[in-house]
Amino acid sequence: MTLDAAGLRARTRTLLAGHPPATTAPADFLRARFDAGLAWVHYPAGLGGLEAPRALQAVVDAELAAAHAPDNDPRRIGIGLGMAAPTILRYGTPEQRERFLRPLWLGEEVWCQLFSEPGAGSDLAALATRAVRADAPGSTAGAGEWTVNGQKVWTSSAHLARWAILLARTDPELPKHQGLTYFLCDMTAPGVEVRPLRQLTGEAEFNEVFLTDVRIPDSHRLGAVGEGWQVARTTLMNERVSIGGARVAREGGMIGQVAAAWRDRPELRTHGLHQRLLALWTEAEVARVTGERLRQTLAAGQPGPEGSAMKLTFARLNQEISGLEVELLGEDGLLYSDWTLRRPDLVDFTGRDAGYRYLRAKGNSIEGGTSEILLNIIAERVLGLPPEPRDDKDVPWKDLTR
């Protein structure tokens, strides 16, 4: 079969004929889909893809949706799908790709991101978590291992994760961007401790993670020693695209919640609220269409700084729209259904009630890169403006004030 739209449509129908969704267990169907190369068609053959144009994934998805075929839940495994997988694909060894990509896509192994630290959030390159090689003086690691010590924070889904993408400092003598190395960390390894962080919503979807003499084999290093910042940038660009450029139906997402409230509660309407709703509806639709264009652009290569603009827009719109919803609902908007400490399995920006959406949206301008950092990226890499003066880029990390 050819790798054009017609060929992929035929491949998908062959999959459906051999594994009818109505009578095939969801896990078995997803395994068959991966092995048929229809998981992510632009990936290499044998790794869930066919090396087809990325834009043709929509053809496969439409056929599967029409047949009511089961799918994995991106809210549960979004970090794996949107961040770990493209980084492993680009920098991983053949053995790493073979080991990690299939269970990641199937949802058999959940991933988290061990990047941010206390004192190294927006300035991620200032992180202090240390990874020491087995042959370093004083190292307690075994042959072919690294010993990792440090603390990470704001780690979504760490309480569910089997694996983590980890950025650690391997050479404090170098400037902060140059002495970093990227690892794949087993979250069940001795020395990994996960503690919940209760957030504004009452939930604890975030965590702090303590790493004490954690052993990581060198075979779980991703990319070359000292090139962790370059690898991490790939992760971060994909993260911003996955957050800001997620596919949303027309009048879906947060704007859909407000539009429903407007339809169902006519007694709450005012001219001023109507004007604000129209303006935000238009902006949300522009963002949705721009996201579609971004995904088409991605079909031609790796994500760039345009993902930062989409994520910045996503955060602003979510906060403004959720604020309008609370105001529209009046006293009902002040109600909050449940303050119980919970550790959710899914991250759902639009779930529960208006109060939850309003509070949860406050985190959108922090997670996945703060809006302030994204504005800098857009200014420098899109608009070509001069960067802000920096006096710490060429100083050895060990000499920096922290």
C-alpha positions in Angstrom: 0.0 0.0 0.0 1.2 3.5 -0.7 1.8 6.1 2.0 -0.6 8.7 0.7 -4.0 9.5 2.1 -5.7 6.7 0.2 -3.0 4.2 1.2 -3.3 5.1 4.9 -7.1 4.9 4.8 -6.8 1.4 3.3 -4.3 0.4 6.0 -6.6 1.7 8.7 -9.6 -0.2 7.3 -7.5 -3.4 7.2 -6.7 -2.9 10.9 -10.3 -2.4 11.7 -11.4 -5.5 9.8 -8.8 -7.6 11.6 -9.5 -6.1 15.0 -13.2 -5.0 15.1 -13.4 -2.4 17.9 -16.7 -3.8 19.1 -15.2 -7.2 19.9 -11.5 -6.5 20.5 -10.2 -5.5 24.0 -9.0 -1.9 23.9 -5.5 -2.8 25.0 -5.3 -5.4 22.2 -6.6 -3.0 19.6 -4.0 -0.3 20.6 -1.2 -2.9 20.4 -2.3 -3.9 16.9 -2.6 -0.3 15.9 1.0 0.4 17.0 2.3 -2.6 15.3 0.5 -1.6 12.1 2.4 1.7 12.1 -0.8 3.8 12.7 0.0 5.1 16.2 2.0 8.1 14.9 2.5 7.7 11.2 5.5 10.0 10.9 7.6 7.8 13.3 9.9 5.2 11.8 8.6 1.8 10.8 8.7 -0.6 13.7 8.2 2.2 16.2 4.6 2.8 15.7 4.9 4.6 12.4 5.5 4.3 8.7 7.7 7.3 8.0 4.7 8.9 6.3 4.0 12.7 6.3 2.9 13.8 9.7 -0.2 15.6 8.3 -1.6 12.2 7.3 -2.2 11.3 10.9 -5.5 13.1 10.6 -6.6 10.6 8.0 -6.0 7.7 10.3 -7.6 9.4 13.2 -10.7 10.2 11.3 -11.2 6.6 10.2 -10.7 5.3 13.7 -13.0 7.8 15.2 -15.8 6.9 12.7 -15.4 3.3 13.7 -15.5 4.2 17.5 -12.1 2.6 17.9 -10.5 2.9 21.4 -7.7 5.5 21.8 -5.2 6.3 24.5 -5.9 9.2 26.8 -3.5 12.1 26.2 -4.6 13.7 29.5 -3.1 10.7 31.4 0.0 10.2 29.3 0.5 13.7 27.8 4.0 14.2 29.2 5.1 11.0 27.6 3.4 11.7 24.3 4.2 15.4 24.0 7.6 15.6 25.6 9.4 12.3 26.2 8.6 10.5 23.0 9.8 13.2 20.5 13.0 13.7 22.5 13.7 9.9 22.7 13.0 9.7 18.9 15.4 12.5 18.1 18.3 11.7 20.5 17.7 8.1 21.7 19.8 5.1 20.7 18.0 2.3 18.7 17.8 0.3 21.9 16.2 3.2 23.8 13.7 3.8 21.1 12.8 0.1 21.0 12.5 -0.1 24.8 10.5 3.0 25.6 8.3 4.2 22.7 5.9 1.3 22.5 4.8 1.1 26.2 4.8 4.9 26.3 2.3 5.2 23.5 0.2 2.4 24.7 -0.1 4.0 28.1 1.5 1.1 29.9 4.2 3.4 31.3 3.4 6.9 32.5 6.1 9.5 32.3 6.9 12.7 34.3 9.4 15.5 33.9 12.2 16.1 36.5 13.3 19.6 35.3 12.3 22.4 37.7 13.9 22.9 41.1 13.5 25.2 44.0 15.6 28.2 42.7 15.7 26.9 39.1 12.3 27.3 37.6 12.2 30.0 34.9 16.0 29.9 35.0 16.1 26.2 34.4 19.8 26.1 33.4 20.7 27.1 37.0 19.6 23.7 38.4 21.7 22.1 41.0 20.8 18.4 41.0 24.1 16.6 40.5 24.9 13.4 38.6 28.3 11.9 39.3 29.9 9.3 37.1 31.2 6.0 38.4 34.8 6.9 37.6 34.7 10.3 39.3 36.7 10.7 42.6 34.6 9.8 45.6 31.8 8.3 43.5 29.7 5.5 45.0 28.2 4.4 41.7 28.9 1.0 40.2 30.6 0.5 36.8 28.6 2.2 34.0 26.4 4.1 36.4 25.7 7.6 37.6 24.7 8.7 41.1 22.1 11.4 41.2 21.3 13.7 44.2 19.0 16.6 44.3 15.4 17.9 44.5 12.9 18.6 41.8 9.6 20.4 42.2 6.2 21.0 40.4 6.4 17.5 38.9 3.1 16.6 37.4 2.0 13.0 37.7 5.2 11.9 39.5 2.9 9.9 41.8 1.8 7.8 38.8 5.0 7.8 36.7 7.1 4.8 36.0 9.7 6.8 34.1 11.0 10.4 34.1 13.0 12.6 31.9 15.7 14.1 34.1 18.0 17.0 33.6 21.1 17.0 36.0 24.3 18.9 36.3 27.4 16.8 35.5 30.1 19.4 35.4 29.8 22.4 37.8 33.1 23.8 36.4 31.4 24.8 33.1 28.9 27.6 32.5 25.4 26.7 33.5 24.1 25.8 30.0 27.1 23.6 29.2 27.5 21.4 32.2 24.1 19.6 31.9 23.2 16.0 30.9 19.9 14.4 30.1 18.8 11.1 31.6 15.9 8.7 31.7 15.2 8.0 35.4 13.4 4.9 36.8 10.9 6.4 39.3 10.8 3.0 41.1 14.6 3.1 41.8 15.8 3.2 45.4 16.3 6.8 46.6 13.4 8.3 44.6 10.9 9.9 47.0 7.7 11.6 45.8 5.8 14.0 48.0 2.5 15.7 47.1 2.2 19.4 46.7 -1.4 20.6 47.4 -2.3 23.4 45.0 -4.9 26.2 44.8 -7.6 23.8 43.6 -7.2 21.6 46.7 -5.7 18.8 44.5 -2.2 17.5 44.4 -1.5 16.8 40.8 2.0 18.3 41.3 4.7 16.8 43.4 8.2 17.4 44.8 10.7 14.7 44.1 13.8 14.0 46.2 16.7 12.0 44.6 19.1 10.5 47.1 22.0 8.4 45.7 19.8 7.3 42.8 21.7 5.0 40.5 21.1 5.5 36.7 22.9 3.3 34.2 24.8 5.2 31.5 22.6 3.3 29.0 19.8 5.6 30.2 21.6 8.7 29.3 19.9 10.6 26.4 22.4 12.4 24.1 26.0 13.1 24.8 27.4 14.1 28.2 27.3 17.9 28.6 24.7 18.3 25.8 21.7 18.2 28.1 20.6 21.7 27.5 20.3 21.1 23.7 18.3 17.9 24.4 16.1 19.7 26.9 15.3 22.5 24.4 13.8 19.9 22.2 11.6 18.7 25.1 10.6 22.2 26.0 9.6 23.2 22.5 7.5 20.1 22.2 5.9 20.7 25.6 4.7 24.2 24.6 3.3 22.9 21.4 1.5 20.0 23.2 0.0 22.4 25.7 -0.8 25.4 23.5 -1.4 23.6 20.2 -3.6 20.7 21.4 -6.4 19.9 19.0 -9.7 21.5 20.2 -13.1 21.3 18.5 -14.9 24.4 17.4 -16.4 26.1 20.5 -14.6 23.5 22.6 -12.3 23.8 25.6 -12.8 26.7 28.0 -14.9 28.8 25.6 -17.3 26.0 25.2 -18.0 26.0 29.0 -18.8 29.8 28.9 -20.9 29.5 25.8 -23.0 26.7 27.5 -23.5 28.9 30.6 -24.6 31.8 28.3 -27.2 29.6 26.5 -28.5 27.9 29.7 -28.7 31.0 31.9 -30.3 33.8 29.9 -31.3 35.7 33.1 -27.6 36.4 33.8 -26.9 38.1 30.5 -25.9 41.7 30.2 -24.8 43.8 27.2 -21.3 44.2 28.7 -20.9 40.5 29.3 -22.2 39.8 25.8 -19.5 42.0 24.2 -16.8 40.4 26.2 -18.0 36.9 25.3 -18.0 37.8 21.6 -14.5 39.1 21.8 -13.2 36.1 23.6 -15.1 33.7 21.4 -13.4 35.3 18.4 -10.0 35.1 20.0 -10.5 31.5 20.9 -11.5 30.6 17.4 -8.5 32.4 16.0 -6.3 30.4 18.4 -7.9 27.2 17.4 -7.4 27.8 13.7 -3.8 29.0 14.3 -3.2 25.7 16.2 -4.4 23.8 13.1 -1.9 25.7 11.0 0.8 25.1 13.5 0.2 21.3 13.4 0.4 21.5 9.6 3.7 23.4 9.8 5.1 20.8 12.2 4.5 18.2 9.6 7.5 19.6 7.8 10.0 19.5 10.8 10.7 20.1 14.4 8.7 22.7 16.5 10.3 26.1 16.8 9.5 29.2 18.8 6.0 29.5 17.4 4.9 27.0 20.0 5.8 29.5 22.6 3.3 32.0 21.1 0.6 29.4 21.1 1.2 28.4 24.7 1.3 32.1 25.7 -2.1 32.6 24.0 -3.5 29.5 25.6 -2.7 30.7 29.1 -4.0 34.2 28.6 -7.3 33.0 27.0 -7.9 30.3 29.6 -7.6 32.9 32.4 -9.7 35.5 30.8 -12.4 33.1 29.7 -12.6 31.4 33.1 -12.8 34.8 34.8 -15.7 35.7 32.5 -17.5 32.5 33.3 -17.3 33.1 37.1 -18.5 36.7 36.6 -21.4 35.5 34.4 -22.6 33.0 36.9 -22.7 35.6 39.7 -23.1 34.0 43.1 -23.1 30.5 41.6 -19.6 31.2 40.3 -18.4 31.5 43.9 -19.4 27.9 44.7 -16.6 25.2 44.9 -17.6 21.6 44.9 -14.8 19.8 46.7 -11.7 21.0 48.6 -10.6 17.4 49.5 -7.0 16.7 48.9 -7.0 14.4 45.9 -4.2 13.0 43.7 -5.9 12.9 40.2 -5.0 10.5 37.5 -5.8 13.0 34.8 -5.0 16.7 34.2 -8.3 18.2 33.0 -8.2 22.0 32.5 -11.9 22.2 31.8 -13.2 19.7 34.4 -15.5 20.0 37.4 -17.1 23.4 38.0 -16.6 27.1 37.2 -14.7 27.7 40.4 -12.3 24.9 39.6 -11.7 26.1 36.1 -11.0 29.6 37.4 -8.5 28.5 39.9 -6.8 25.8 37.7 -6.3 28.3 34.9 -4.0 30.4 37.1 -1.4 27.7 36.7 -1.5 27.9 32.9 0.8 30.9 32.8 3.4 29.1 34.9 3.5 25.5 33.8 5.3 24.6 30.6 7.3 27.8 30.7 6.2 31.1 32.4 4.5 33.7 30.3 7.4 36.1 31.0 10.0 33.6 29.6 7.8 32.9 26.6 7.6 36.7 25.9 11.4 36.8 25.9 11.6 33.8 23.5 9.1 35.5 21.1 10.9 38.8 21.3 14.3 37.3 20.6 13.6 34.4 18.2 10.5 35.5 16.4 10.8 39.3 16.3 14.6 39.4 16.3 14.9 41.9 19.1 18.2 42.1 21.0 18.4 39.8 24.1 18.3 41.2 27.6 21.8 41.8 29.0 23.1 38.7 30.9 26.2 38.5 33.0 26.0 34.8 34.0 26.1 32.9 30.7 29.9 32.5 30.6 30.6 32.1 34.3 31.3 28.6 35.7 28.1 27.4 37.5 30.0 26.8 40.7 30.8 30.5 40.9 27.3 31.7 40.5 25.3 33.2 43.4 22.4 30.9 44.3 
